[in-house]
Amino acid sequence: MYILKNAFISITRNIGRNLLIGIIIVVISCACAITLAIRNSASALITSYQNQYEVTATFGINRESMRGNMQMDREASQEEKETNKENMNTIFASISNISTDEIHTYGESEYVKSYYYQKSVGVNSLELEPASTTTATDSSEQSFGGKGGKQDFTNQTNSDFTLEGYSSIEGMQDFISGKYSITSGEVSSDIESDTCVINSELATLNNIEVGATITLVDPDNENNTITLTVTGIFEEISDTEDAMGMFTSSVNKIITNTNVVEKLMNVNSEMKATTTPTFILTSKDVISSFEEELTEKGLSEYLSLSTNLDQVESATSTISNVSTFVLTFLIITLLIGGIVLFVINMINIRERKYEIGVLRTIGMKKSLLTLQFVSELLMVAIISLAIGAGIGSLASVPVSNYLLDQEIHSAEEQVNDVNRNFGGANKEKFNNVNGIATVQAFDSIDAVVDLKVLGELFVIGILLTLISSSASMISIQKFSPLTILKERG
């Protein structure tokens, strides 16, 4: 107990020196708390970008299998080449005609968070005239992304329009990205209703307005029809034009939901359709496992899994660098602070050399004397750490929100833009859509610097104090009391 008493008396007797040590520790703890706040803000941004760009997977061409078939073509006779060409067309058709049941089978996996798909068929119409007989949709197309580019698979039909159905709002990436934007009406919130949206150029050509109905016809079966209500008219924000240079590429596209497409296909099972599934994976670490599972479930050897992993990692790389920089800054702060404290303690020991000699002469053990000097520094450090951590914690919320402010406004604007693209649909629907960022402000200190973090700050501070007090430990062990008193005399 007398050790603590002597330590307290020594602190009050040397108030100037201990005040300097305290100020240094306050500055270090403040810097650590604010640096930690920046790191947490960076982590929040990384989480936001990871949510914005979740790992998605679709099917791409297995080019190695395709090359094997092409090699056979070059070595085969003319008759065999024709046969191989027919087989290749059959392969293309089988790849593009993935059934809904197959998609559900592939999507029912522990590695898949959710999934959606797009299904397209060629149709004609009783009311609509196609934008151009030379640019009318003569096929229903499917693009599979794969390494080395995209490959288009085409199911030949004699149709005027492409009926494109989506299984969910999340699948309408052209609206989410801003390529398509509703100019009148909206995309129906009922994803299973008999509704559609059409291109503004097609609407103008046929004098179609929101609320009108159109009847679509199966090109191969005129008795297979479906009537849809036009709930919205969209325009394509694109420089791409058809061969005549008059219309955008989506002029003859009618966008609806997969329920509508499947109604037509249920009547005519031979109706050619193309399907694009997209699977949102639980994490990037499950890609290989998901590929193995797909093979076990019977995925065609000519298809492989294609992901957006490169895009996800690219989106988070910059902010990850910020987080690394902050950690480096924290380490440098602690090193500089530790060196400064060590030097001050060295000076402190030299100034109190005579005091050490007297205490050792009257019989105080080296261990007790060392404990007294360490206790002095710990008392100052604990009080300074509490003050510094408090100031740093209070400053952490505005600092973090300042860093997040631009991202918060950007995320809100992004949601508003997508909401406008869909024609004013419910804004809440787009908060968790892949491709939409969600960044929230910190509303309390606990959100940035919680009790665990404060505990870590104190542990770091105490360790830093003990390391810096090693100067006194070493000096006390080396000093000889008689030599000290003799030098003093």
C-alpha positions as CSV (number, residue, x, y, z in Angstrom):
1,M,0.0,0.0,0.0
2,Y,2.9,2.4,0.9
3,I,4.2,1.8,-2.7
4,L,1.0,3.4,-4.1
5,K,1.1,6.1,-1.5
6,N,4.7,7.0,-2.4
7,A,3.8,6.9,-6.1
8,F,0.9,9.3,-5.6
9,I,3.2,11.7,-3.6
10,S,5.8,11.6,-6.3
11,I,3.2,12.4,-9.0
12,T,2.0,15.5,-7.1
13,R,5.6,16.6,-6.4
14,N,6.6,16.3,-10.1
15,I,3.3,17.6,-11.5
16,G,4.9,19.3,-14.6
17,R,6.7,16.2,-15.9
18,N,3.7,14.0,-15.3
19,L,1.4,16.5,-17.0
20,L,3.6,16.3,-20.1
21,I,3.4,12.5,-20.0
22,G,-0.3,12.7,-19.6
23,I,-0.8,15.0,-22.5
24,I,1.2,12.7,-24.8
25,I,-0.9,9.7,-23.7
26,V,-4.1,11.7,-24.2
27,V,-3.0,12.6,-27.8
28,I,-2.1,8.9,-28.5
29,S,-5.3,7.5,-27.2
30,C,-7.3,10.2,-29.1
31,A,-5.5,9.3,-32.3
32,C,-6.1,5.6,-31.7
33,A,-9.9,6.1,-31.1
34,I,-10.3,8.3,-34.1
35,T,-8.2,6.0,-36.3
36,L,-10.3,3.1,-35.1
37,A,-13.4,5.1,-36.1
38,I,-12.0,5.6,-39.6
39,R,-11.3,1.8,-39.8
40,N,-14.9,1.1,-38.8
41,S,-16.2,3.5,-41.4
42,A,-14.0,1.8,-44.0
43,S,-15.4,-1.5,-42.9
44,A,-19.0,-0.1,-43.2
45,L,-18.2,1.0,-46.8
46,I,-16.6,-2.4,-47.6
47,T,-19.8,-4.1,-46.3
48,S,-21.9,-1.7,-48.4
49,Y,-20.0,-2.4,-51.6
50,Q,-20.0,-6.1,-50.9
51,N,-23.8,-5.9,-50.6
52,Q,-24.0,-3.7,-53.6
53,Y,-22.0,-6.2,-55.7
54,E,-22.9,-9.6,-54.3
55,V,-21.2,-12.5,-55.9
56,T,-23.5,-13.6,-58.7
57,A,-23.1,-16.6,-61.0
58,T,-24.6,-17.4,-64.4
59,F,-23.8,-20.0,-67.0
60,G,-21.0,-19.5,-69.6
61,I,-19.7,-21.6,-72.4
62,N,-17.3,-24.4,-71.5
63,R,-14.9,-23.5,-74.3
64,E,-12.7,-26.5,-73.8
65,S,-15.5,-28.8,-74.7
66,M,-16.5,-26.6,-77.6
67,R,-12.9,-26.6,-78.9
68,G,-12.9,-30.4,-78.8
69,N,-15.9,-30.5,-81.1
70,M,-14.4,-27.9,-83.4
71,Q,-11.2,-29.9,-83.7
72,M,-13.2,-33.0,-84.8
73,D,-14.9,-30.8,-87.4
74,R,-11.5,-29.9,-89.0
75,E,-10.4,-33.5,-89.1
76,A,-13.7,-35.0,-90.3
77,S,-15.0,-35.6,-93.8
78,Q,-17.6,-33.2,-95.4
79,E,-20.4,-35.5,-94.4
80,E,-19.2,-35.8,-90.9
81,K,-18.8,-32.0,-90.7
82,E,-22.4,-31.5,-91.7
83,T,-23.4,-34.0,-89.0
84,N,-21.2,-32.3,-86.4
85,K,-22.7,-28.9,-87.4
86,E,-26.2,-30.3,-86.8
87,N,-25.1,-31.7,-83.5
88,M,-23.6,-28.3,-82.6
89,N,-26.9,-26.6,-83.3
90,T,-28.6,-29.1,-81.1
91,I,-26.1,-28.4,-78.4
92,F,-26.8,-24.7,-78.7
93,A,-30.5,-25.3,-78.5
94,S,-30.2,-27.5,-75.4
95,I,-27.9,-25.0,-73.7
96,S,-30.3,-22.1,-74.2
97,N,-33.4,-24.0,-73.4
98,I,-32.7,-24.5,-69.7
99,S,-36.0,-25.4,-68.1
100,T,-37.6,-23.6,-65.1
101,D,-37.4,-26.9,-63.1
102,E,-33.7,-27.1,-63.8
103,I,-33.2,-23.6,-62.5
104,H,-35.1,-24.4,-59.3
105,T,-33.0,-27.5,-58.9
106,Y,-29.8,-25.6,-59.3
107,G,-31.0,-22.8,-57.1
108,E,-31.9,-25.1,-54.2
109,S,-28.4,-25.1,-52.7
110,E,-26.8,-24.2,-49.5
111,Y,-24.4,-22.1,-51.5
112,V,-27.1,-19.9,-53.0
113,K,-28.7,-17.0,-51.2
114,S,-31.3,-16.3,-53.8
115,Y,-31.8,-16.6,-57.6
116,Y,-33.8,-15.2,-60.5
117,Y,-34.0,-15.8,-64.2
118,Q,-35.1,-14.2,-67.5
119,K,-37.0,-16.1,-70.1
120,S,-37.5,-14.9,-73.7
121,V,-39.7,-16.0,-76.6
122,G,-40.5,-14.7,-80.0
123,V,-44.1,-13.5,-80.5
124,N,-46.4,-11.7,-82.9
125,S,-49.2,-9.3,-82.1
126,L,-52.7,-8.6,-83.3
127,E,-52.5,-4.9,-82.5
128,L,-48.9,-3.9,-82.9
129,E,-47.0,-3.2,-86.0
130,P,-43.2,-3.9,-85.6
131,A,-41.0,-0.9,-85.9
132,S,-39.3,-2.1,-89.1
133,T,-39.7,-5.2,-91.2
134,T,-35.9,-5.1,-91.7
135,T,-35.2,-4.8,-88.0
136,A,-38.0,-6.8,-86.5
137,T,-36.9,-9.4,-84.0
138,D,-36.3,-12.5,-86.1
139,S,-35.1,-14.5,-83.2
140,S,-35.2,-15.0,-79.5
141,E,-31.6,-14.5,-78.3
142,Q,-29.7,-15.7,-75.3
143,S,-26.3,-14.4,-74.3
144,F,-24.2,-16.4,-72.0
145,G,-21.2,-14.7,-70.4
146,G,-18.0,-16.6,-70.2
147,K,-14.3,-16.2,-70.2
148,G,-13.0,-14.6,-73.3
149,G,-16.3,-12.8,-74.1
150,K,-20.0,-13.6,-74.8
151,Q,-21.5,-16.1,-77.0
152,D,-25.0,-15.6,-78.5
153,F,-27.3,-18.6,-78.9
154,T,-30.2,-18.0,-81.3
155,N,-33.4,-19.9,-81.6
156,Q,-34.7,-19.2,-85.0
157,T,-38.4,-18.1,-85.2
158,N,-40.5,-16.0,-87.5
159,S,-41.6,-13.5,-84.9
160,D,-42.0,-9.8,-85.0
161,F,-41.3,-9.2,-81.3
162,T,-39.3,-10.5,-78.4
163,L,-41.3,-11.1,-75.2
164,E,-38.9,-10.9,-72.3
165,G,-40.0,-12.1,-68.9
166,Y,-38.3,-11.7,-65.5
167,S,-38.9,-13.7,-62.4
168,S,-38.2,-10.8,-60.1
169,I,-37.5,-7.1,-59.9
170,E,-33.8,-7.9,-59.1
171,G,-33.5,-9.5,-62.5
172,M,-34.3,-6.3,-64.4
173,Q,-30.7,-5.1,-64.6
174,D,-31.3,-2.9,-67.6
175,F,-33.6,-0.7,-65.4
176,I,-31.4,-0.9,-62.4
177,S,-28.3,0.1,-64.4
178,G,-30.3,3.0,-66.1
179,K,-30.1,1.6,-69.6
180,Y,-33.9,1.5,-69.6
181,S,-36.0,4.2,-67.9
182,I,-39.8,4.5,-67.6
183,T,-41.2,7.7,-69.1
184,S,-44.8,7.0,-68.5
185,G,-46.6,4.7,-66.1
186,E,-44.5,2.1,-64.1
187,V,-43.3,-1.4,-64.0
188,S,-46.0,-3.4,-62.3
189,S,-45.2,-4.3,-58.7
190,D,-47.2,-7.6,-59.2
191,I,-44.5,-9.8,-60.8
192,E,-47.1,-12.4,-61.8
193,S,-49.7,-10.2,-63.4
194,D,-50.7,-10.1,-67.1
195,T,-48.9,-6.8,-67.6
196,C,-46.1,-5.4,-69.7
197,V,-44.0,-2.4,-70.6
198,I,-43.0,-1.4,-74.1
199,N,-40.5,0.8,-75.9
200,S,-41.5,4.4,-76.4
201,E,-40.7,4.3,-80.1
202,L,-43.0,1.2,-80.6
203,A,-45.7,3.0,-78.5
204,T,-45.5,6.1,-80.7
205,L,-45.5,4.1,-83.9
206,N,-48.7,2.2,-82.8
207,N,-50.3,5.0,-80.8
208,I,-50.2,3.0,-77.6
209,E,-50.7,4.6,-74.2
210,V,-50.5,3.4,-70.6
211,G,-53.6,1.3,-69.8
212,A,-54.0,0.0,-73.3
213,T,-54.2,-3.8,-73.9
214,I,-52.3,-5.8,-76.5
215,T,-52.7,-9.4,-77.6
216,L,-49.6,-11.5,-78.3
217,V,-49.7,-14.5,-80.5
218,D,-47.5,-17.6,-80.7
219,P,-45.9,-17.5,-84.2
220,D,-46.4,-21.3,-84.5
221,N,-49.9,-21.5,-83.1
222,E,-52.3,-18.7,-83.8
223,N,-54.8,-20.0,-81.2
224,N,-52.1,-19.6,-78.5
225,T,-52.6,-16.0,-77.4
226,I,-52.4,-13.9,-74.3
227,T,-53.7,-10.3,-73.6
228,L,-51.5,-8.0,-71.6
229,T,-52.2,-4.5,-70.1
230,V,-49.5,-1.9,-70.8
231,T,-48.6,-0.4,-67.4
232,G,-45.5,1.5,-68.6
233,I,-43.6,2.9,-71.5
234,F,-39.8,3.0,-71.4
235,E,-37.0,4.5,-73.4
236,E,-33.6,3.1,-74.0
237,I,-30.7,5.3,-72.9
238,S,-28.3,4.0,-75.6
239,D,-26.4,5.0,-78.7
240,T,-27.0,1.6,-80.2
241,E,-29.3,1.8,-83.3
242,D,-30.5,-0.8,-85.8
243,A,-29.2,-1.2,-89.3
244,M,-31.5,1.5,-90.6
245,G,-30.3,4.0,-88.0
246,M,-33.9,4.8,-87.0
247,F,-34.6,2.8,-83.8
248,T,-32.9,1.6,-80.7
249,S,-32.2,-2.1,-80.3
250,S,-35.1,-2.7,-77.8
251,V,-37.7,-1.1,-80.1
252,N,-39.5,-4.4,-80.6
253,K,-39.0,-5.7,-77.1
254,I,-41.9,-6.3,-74.8
255,I,-41.0,-6.7,-71.2
256,T,-43.1,-8.7,-68.8
257,N,-42.7,-11.4,-66.2
258,T,-41.9,-15.1,-66.5
259,N,-45.4,-16.1,-65.6
260,V,-46.7,-14.6,-68.8
261,V,-44.0,-16.4,-70.9
262,E,-44.7,-19.7,-69.2
263,K,-48.5,-19.4,-69.9
264,L,-47.7,-19.3,-73.6
265,M,-45.2,-22.2,-73.3
266,N,-47.6,-24.3,-71.4
267,V,-50.0,-24.3,-74.4
268,N,-47.2,-24.9,-76.9
269,S,-44.4,-27.1,-75.4
270,E,-42.4,-26.8,-78.6
271,M,-42.2,-23.1,-78.3
272,K,-38.5,-22.1,-78.4
273,A,-37.4,-20.0,-75.5
274,T,-34.1,-18.9,-74.0
275,T,-33.4,-18.7,-70.3
276,T,-30.8,-16.7,-68.4
277,P,-30.5,-17.8,-64.7
278,T,-28.6,-15.7,-62.1
279,F,-27.6,-17.1,-58.8
280,I,-26.6,-14.9,-55.8
281,L,-24.0,-16.9,-53.9
282,T,-23.5,-16.8,-50.1
283,S,-19.9,-15.8,-50.5
284,K,-17.0,-16.0,-53.0
285,D,-15.5,-18.9,-51.1
286,V,-18.3,-21.3,-52.2
287,I,-17.8,-20.9,-56.0
288,S,-15.8,-24.1,-56.4
289,S,-18.3,-26.1,-54.2
290,F,-21.2,-24.7,-56.2
291,E,-19.6,-25.7,-59.5
292,E,-19.1,-29.3,-58.2
293,E,-22.7,-29.4,-57.0
294,L,-24.0,-28.2,-60.5
295,T,-22.0,-31.0,-62.1
296,E,-23.6,-33.6,-59.8
297,K,-27.0,-32.2,-60.6
298,G,-26.5,-32.8,-64.3
299,L,-25.4,-29.4,-65.7
300,S,-24.4,-29.8,-69.4
301,E,-20.7,-30.4,-70.0
302,Y,-20.9,-27.5,-72.5
303,L,-21.7,-25.0,-69.8
304,S,-19.6,-23.7,-67.0
305,L,-20.1,-21.2,-64.1
306,S,-19.3,-17.6,-64.8
307,T,-19.1,-15.1,-61.9
308,N,-18.7,-11.4,-61.3
309,L,-16.0,-11.9,-58.7
310,D,-13.5,-9.6,-60.5
311,Q,-16.1,-6.8,-60.4
312,V,-16.7,-7.3,-56.7
313,E,-13.0,-7.3,-55.8
314,S,-12.4,-4.2,-58.0
315,A,-15.2,-2.3,-56.3
316,T,-13.8,-2.9,-52.7
317,S,-10.1,-2.7,-53.5
318,T,-9.9,1.1,-53.1
319,I,-11.7,1.3,-49.7
320,S,-9.7,-1.8,-48.5
321,N,-6.5,0.2,-49.3
322,V,-7.9,3.0,-47.1
323,S,-8.4,0.5,-44.3
324,T,-4.9,-0.8,-44.7
325,F,-3.5,2.8,-44.6
326,V,-5.4,3.5,-41.4
327,L,-4.0,0.4,-39.7
328,T,-0.5,1.5,-40.8
329,F,-1.1,5.0,-39.4
330,L,-2.2,3.4,-36.1
331,I,1.0,1.3,-35.9
332,I,3.2,4.4,-36.7
333,T,1.3,6.4,-34.0
334,L,1.9,3.8,-31.4
335,L,5.6,3.4,-32.3
336,I,6.3,7.2,-32.2
337,G,4.3,7.5,-29.0
338,G,6.2,4.7,-27.4
339,I,9.6,6.1,-28.4
340,V,8.6,9.6,-27.0
341,L,7.4,8.1,-23.7
342,F,10.6,5.9,-23.4
343,V,12.8,9.0,-23.9
344,I,10.8,11.0,-21.3
345,N,11.2,8.1,-18.8
346,M,14.9,8.0,-19.5
347,I,15.2,11.7,-18.7
348,N,12.9,11.2,-15.6
349,I,15.2,8.5,-14.3
350,R,18.3,10.6,-14.7
351,E,16.6,13.5,-12.9
352,R,15.6,11.2,-10.0
353,K,18.9,9.3,-9.8
354,Y,19.7,10.7,-6.3
355,E,16.2,9.7,-5.0
356,I,16.8,6.2,-6.3
357,G,20.2,6.1,-4.5
358,V,18.6,7.2,-1.1
359,L,15.8,4.7,-1.3
360,R,18.1,1.9,-2.2
361,T,20.5,2.9,0.7
362,I,17.7,2.8,3.3
363,G,16.9,-0.7,2.2
364,M,14.2,-0.6,-0.4
365,K,14.4,-3.6,-2.7
366,K,15.0,-3.1,-6.4
367,S,11.7,-4.9,-7.2
368,L,9.7,-2.6,-4.9
369,L,11.4,0.5,-6.3
370,T,10.7,-0.6,-9.8
371,L,7.1,-1.2,-8.9
372,Q,6.8,2.3,-7.5
373,F,8.1,3.9,-10.7
374,V,5.8,1.7,-12.9
375,S,2.8,2.5,-10.6
376,E,3.4,6.2,-11.1
377,L,3.4,5.9,-14.8
378,L,0.3,3.6,-14.7
379,M,-1.7,6.1,-12.6
380,V,-0.9,8.9,-15.1
381,A,-1.6,6.6,-18.0
382,I,-5.0,5.3,-16.8
383,I,-6.3,8.8,-16.2
384,S,-4.9,10.0,-19.5
385,L,-6.3,7.0,-21.4
386,A,-9.8,7.6,-20.0
387,I,-9.7,11.2,-21.0
388,G,-8.2,10.5,-24.4
389,A,-10.6,7.6,-25.1
390,G,-13.6,9.7,-24.1
391,I,-12.6,12.6,-26.4
392,G,-11.8,10.2,-29.2
393,S,-15.0,8.4,-28.8
394,L,-17.0,11.6,-28.9
395,A,-15.1,12.7,-32.0
396,S,-15.5,9.4,-33.7
397,V,-19.2,9.7,-34.7
398,P,-18.8,13.0,-36.6
399,V,-15.5,11.9,-38.1
400,S,-17.0,8.6,-39.3
401,N,-20.2,10.3,-40.7
402,Y,-18.1,12.9,-42.4
403,L,-16.2,10.1,-44.2
404,L,-19.5,8.3,-45.0
405,D,-21.5,11.5,-46.0
406,Q,-20.7,11.4,-49.7
407,E,-21.4,7.6,-49.9
408,I,-24.7,8.1,-48.0
409,H,-25.9,10.7,-50.4
410,S,-24.6,8.7,-53.4
411,A,-26.5,5.6,-52.2
412,E,-29.7,7.5,-51.6
413,E,-29.4,9.1,-55.0
414,Q,-28.8,5.7,-56.6
415,V,-31.9,4.3,-55.0
416,N,-33.9,7.3,-56.2
417,D,-32.6,7.0,-59.7
418,V,-33.5,3.3,-59.9
419,N,-36.9,4.1,-58.5
420,R,-37.4,6.6,-61.3
421,N,-36.2,4.1,-63.9
422,F,-39.0,1.7,-62.7
423,G,-41.6,4.5,-62.9
424,G,-42.0,5.2,-59.2
425,A,-42.3,1.7,-57.9
426,N,-42.0,1.2,-54.1
427,K,-38.6,2.6,-53.1
428,E,-38.1,0.0,-50.4
429,K,-37.9,-2.8,-53.0
430,F,-34.5,-1.6,-54.2
431,N,-32.7,-1.4,-50.8
432,N,-31.4,-5.0,-51.1
433,V,-31.2,-5.3,-54.9
434,N,-27.9,-6.5,-56.2
435,G,-26.1,-3.4,-57.6
436,I,-27.7,-0.9,-55.1
437,A,-25.5,0.4,-52.3
438,T,-26.9,0.7,-48.7
439,V,-24.9,3.0,-46.5
440,Q,-26.2,4.3,-43.1
441,A,-24.9,7.0,-40.8
442,F,-23.7,6.1,-37.3
443,D,-26.2,7.4,-34.8
444,S,-24.3,6.6,-31.6
445,I,-20.8,6.2,-30.2
446,D,-21.4,2.5,-29.6
447,A,-21.8,2.0,-33.4
448,V,-18.2,3.2,-33.9
449,V,-16.3,2.6,-30.6
450,D,-18.0,0.1,-28.4
451,L,-17.0,-1.4,-25.0
452,K,-14.8,-4.0,-26.7
453,V,-13.0,-1.4,-28.6
454,L,-12.5,0.7,-25.5
455,G,-11.1,-2.3,-23.8
456,E,-8.7,-2.8,-26.6
457,L,-7.6,0.8,-26.3
458,F,-6.9,0.4,-22.6
459,V,-4.9,-2.8,-23.2
460,I,-2.8,-1.1,-25.9
461,G,-2.3,1.9,-23.6
462,I,-1.2,-0.2,-20.7
463,L,1.2,-2.3,-22.8
464,L,2.6,0.9,-24.3
465,T,3.1,2.3,-20.8
466,L,4.8,-0.8,-19.5
467,I,7.1,-0.9,-22.5
468,S,8.0,2.8,-22.1
469,S,8.6,2.2,-18.4
470,S,11.2,-0.4,-19.2
471,A,13.7,2.5,-19.1
472,S,13.2,2.8,-15.3
473,M,13.3,-1.0,-14.8
474,I,16.6,-1.3,-16.6
475,S,18.2,1.7,-14.9
476,I,17.1,0.7,-11.4
477,Q,18.6,-2.7,-11.9
478,K,22.0,-1.2,-13.0
479,F,22.3,1.7,-10.6
480,S,24.5,1.2,-7.5
481,P,23.3,3.2,-4.5
482,L,26.8,4.0,-3.2
483,T,28.0,5.2,-6.6
484,I,24.9,7.4,-6.9
485,L,25.4,9.0,-3.5
486,K,29.2,9.4,-4.1
487,E,28.5,11.2,-7.4
488,R,26.0,13.4,-5.7
489,G,28.5,14.3,-3.0
